[in-house]
Amino acid sequence: MSTQPAQAARPTVDFDHHFVAGGVDPEVAYGELRKKCPVAWSENHGGYWIVSTYDLVSEVFHDHQSFSTARNPKTPELTNLAIPPQPFQLQIPEELDPPDFLPFRRLLNGILSLQKVRAGALSERARYWVDWHIDQVIEKGECDLVYDLASPVIGAVVLEWLGFPSSDWLRISESFHDAVGYAPDSERAQRAFQEIATFQARRVSEEVALRFELLENGTPKDDAMGYLASQVVAGEPMTPELVEAMVRLLIAGGVDTTASGSTSALVHLHHHPEHRATLIETPDLWDTAVDEFLRRYPPVLGHGRTVKQEVELGGQTLCPGERVLVSEASACWDEGEFEGADEVRLDRFPNRHVAFGLGIHRCPGMHLARYVFRDLVSGVLDRMPDYAVDESRAFRNANQAGMAGWASVHATFTPGQRKISGPDELTYADIPTRVSEAGDA
Ligand code: HEM
C-alpha cells in the first residue's frame, strides 16, 4: 500500500484529449506524453490519468480487476467510456465487468467470428454494398469519399445484418458521422446527437419489440436482432432491454469506426501513389496492409476506464474511483513497439496493433471491419484507380476525441461504368432524404 497520498506524486500535464480542429495535433501531444510521462495526470474534466505507451495501455486493458468499464450507480444515465462521462443509453457488454460481461460477449463472438463473416452472407453483402455505392458515383467522376462511400457502405452492411429496413441506414450512418465530423456545439452536430438519441431509443426498441413478437408467434426473424432475442443468457431468456443495449452498441461500435479507418487509408493512398501502385500490382499485400493502415491511422484515440481498486501503474498510484483515459492510438504510434511507427509499411508483420483494443473488450467486429475496409479501399483502387483528393475540400473531424479521421473528403476520378444490374439495385431505393439535407431545407 502507498504510504504517501497519491496526489503528492501526481505528474500533472497540460493536456486535453478533446483535440479541437486546427489546435493541438493528437500525434504530437501523445508523442510528448509517451516520452516524458507515460502515466500522466490532467486536471481537466474533473481530473483524469492518461496512459499512452504500448506496454502500459496493454497492462490496463488486460487488468479488468483494477479497471472497470461500468457506470457509476450514482449517475446511471452517463457512460464512463467517455471522459467526462456522457449521457448515452447503456451499451452491453462493453459497460459490464466480469462475470456479468462474459455470457453476453460470447454471443457476439459467435455471430461475428471470422468464420461467420467469411463463410456467411456478411462478406458477400459487404462486397455488394461496396459495388452498389461505387455505382452511384462512378459515372459522375466525383464524390465525397466519406458521405458517398465509406460512411453509407458500413451503415448498409451493419444495419442490414442487424435487420433494420433500408430507410434507416443512411440516416443513422450519417448522424454518427456528423456527430464527430462537426464541432460538438455546431448546429449539425447537435442535430446528429438528437437523431442518434431518438434512433437509439425509439427505432431500436420498435425493431427489438418486433423480434420478440415474431419469436412468440413462432415466426422468428432470421437476422442478428432476431438471433439475439432468441437467446438464453446465464439461464435466463433475453429481455427486450438487454437486446436493445446490445444492438445500440453494435451500431455505435461498428458504423463510423470502419468509415474513419477506410477514409484515412484512401487519403493516405492519395498522398502516396507508390503505395497505391504496389497494392494494385500485389493484391496479396492486403492481408497485412489493412492492419497497418489501422495501426497508422487508428479510428479510436482513447477509451475511458474507472479505477476499481488501488493499483500501481508505471510508477504511479491510481486510486479507486479515479478516471483513466487509455489511448489505443498512442499505443499504435509507440516507436518502442513499432519500428518506423510514423510510416506505413504495407507488409508489416507481425503487427500487434491496438486499434481494436486489447483484453476482454477487444473489438468483436474486427473481422467484419477488416472485410469492409479491404473491399471498400480495394474497390476504389480497382474502379477509380486515378482518384485524386481535392485537398482544399478535405476536412478532418472536428471532434477527434470522438473519432479520428476525416469529416469530408472530396475526390475526382475518370468516370467509369456501373457494375450491378438487376432487381437487387432496388434494395436501397427507399433511402429517405439525407438528415443533413432535410435539416438544411
Ligand atoms: C475499423 C473498425 C473498428 C474499430 C477501429 C473498432 C475499435 C474498437 C475498440 C478499440 C474497441 C474496444 C473498446 C474498449 O476497450 O472499451 C471496440 C469494441 C467493440 N466493437 Fe469495435 N471497432 C471497429 C469496428 C466494429 C464493428 C464493425 C463492430 C460490429 C458490427 C464493432 C463492434 C464492437 C463492439 C460490440 C465492441 C464492445 C466489445 C466488448 O465490450 O466486449 N466494432 N471496437
Boltz pocket constraint, residues with backbone or C-beta under 6 A from the ligand:
constraints:
  - pocket:
      binder: B
      contacts: [[A, 69], [A, 81], [A, 92], [A, 93], [A, 94], [A, 95], [A, 105], [A, 108], [A, 158], [A, 246], [A, 249], [A, 250], [A, 253], [A, 254], [A, 255], [A, 257], [A, 258], [A, 259], [A, 261], [A, 294], [A, 298], [A, 299], [A, 300], [A, 303], [A, 304], [A, 328], [A, 354], [A, 355], [A, 356], [A, 357], [A, 358], [A, 360], [A, 361], [A, 362], [A, 363], [A, 364], [A, 365], [A, 366], [A, 368], [A, 369]]
      max_distance: 6.0
